[in-house]
Amino acid sequence: MFTRVDILDVAVQLERNGEKVFREAVEKVRHRDLAELLEWMADQESAHIQWFTQLKAKIKEPFTDPILQEMGREILQETLEGASFNLKNVDFTKIEEIRELLILSIEFEKDTAIFYELLLSFVEDRETQDLLEKIIDEEHNHAKLLKEFVETAQMA
């Protein structure tokens, strides 16, 4: 029901949502270190957008049922419309510690991976499953890097 292109479109939208939230938050926080961290997170999301876009450019989809393909796209779009998961309602101006922001960011990355894992259950062809598993691994790796930063950094 979902094609690789559909899934990459979703991935790009999710990353755009995350980047937008982080860039808007940079403008709202007063702590320089926190603003730098938010900028780094936005840059990471931007890098993911480029990665997913490059993957999409390499894909040649086989002909599929256009009705099923459109249904899949509509379901994905309705699910994602304007969503940015748990960061959408965060008031970044009230965050006092970098650690708190990092924990929120880790949860965002985990939530994104969970969403992709949910999509995986709807995917039937092996190539698309492989692609989606790569995306899931990328999100888990991002969360892991942030967690390591939380564990090792001296934070206010």
N, C-alpha and C positions, 0 to 999 in steps of 0.2 A: 504494500500500500504506500509506503514511503520510499522514495528513491534516494540515492546518494546525494543528488543535487538538492533535494528537499532538506535533507539533514544538514548539509553544509549551509544552506540558507538560514536554517534555524540557528546553527552555531554562530554564524556571522551576526545575526540579530541579537543573540544573547550577549556576545562579546561587545557589540555596540551599546547595548543597554548598560552593561557594567562600566564601559569606558565613560559613557555620559554621566553616570552617577558619580564616578570618581573625579572627573573633571569639574563638575558642578561643586562637589565637596571642597575641592582645592580653594575655590573662591570664598568659601564660608568659614573656614577654620582660621584660627589666630596663631596657632603654634606652627613655627617654621618647620620643625621636624615632621610634624604630622602632614603638613602640606606637601613636603617632599615625598613622603611615603605614598600619599594619595596620587601624586603625579606619576610615581613609579608604577603603581597599580594600573593607572590609566594607560601608560605606555605598554605594559604587559598585555592588556586587553587589546590594544591596537595591533600588537605583534601577532596575537592570535587571529585577529581579523585577516591580516595579510596571509597567514599560514593557511587558513581555511579557504580563502579566495584563490590561492595558488592551487590547492588541492582540487577545488571545483573546476578550474580551468583545464585540468588534465582529464576530467571525466567525460566519457562519451556514453550516455545512457542508451540502453537498448530500447526499442519501441515497447511501450506498455499501454495498457488500456487508459485512454485519456480521461475517462470518467473517474476511475479509481485514483489516478494521479491528481486530478483536481480535488477530489474529496480529501485526499491526504494533505494537500497544501492548505485547504480551508481549515482542517482540524488543527494543523500546526499553527497557522496564523491566528486563529481564535485563542489558542492556548497562550501564545506569546505576545499578543497585542499589548504593547506598552509595558510588558512585565520586566522587572529587574530583580525579581525574587526578593529576598529579605532586606536588601539595601535600599529599596524604594522609599520606605518610610523612616529611615534612619535620619535623625537630626545630628549632622556632623558637627554643628557648632557646640553641642553639649558633650562631645567626646573630649575627655581631659587627658587620656593616656594613649600613647601609641599602641600599647598592648591591647587595649580595648578595640581599636580600629583593626588591628591585625586579626583578632579573633573573629570580628564581623566579616572580614575579608575571607578568612578561611571558610567560614560557613557559607558565604556566597559561592565560592569555588566548589564546595562539597554539594551544595544544592544544585548547581549546574550539572555536575557529574551525575547526580541522582536523576535529574530530568533526562539526560542522555541514556542512562541505563533503563529508564522506563520506556523510552522510544525503542530501545533495542528489542524489547519483547514484541514489537509490532513488525520488525524487519524480518523478511523471509530469505533474501538472497545473501550468500556468504560474503560477497565483495562488500556489500553495504554494511553487513555486520562487522567486518574487519575494519572498515573506515570508522564506524561509530565507536568501536573499541579503542581505536587510536585517539579519538577525540576525548573519550572518557579518561584514558591514561594521561593525556595532557592536563586535564582539569585536576586529577588527583596529584599529579606532579607539582602543579602550581600550589595547591593546598599544602603539600608536603614542604615545599620551599618556604612558604610563609610560616608554617609551624616551626621549622628549624630556626627561622629568624626570631620568632617569639622566644624560643628556648635559649638562644645564645646572645641576644642583643641586650645591651644596657638601655632600658627604656624609662622615660619619665612617667 
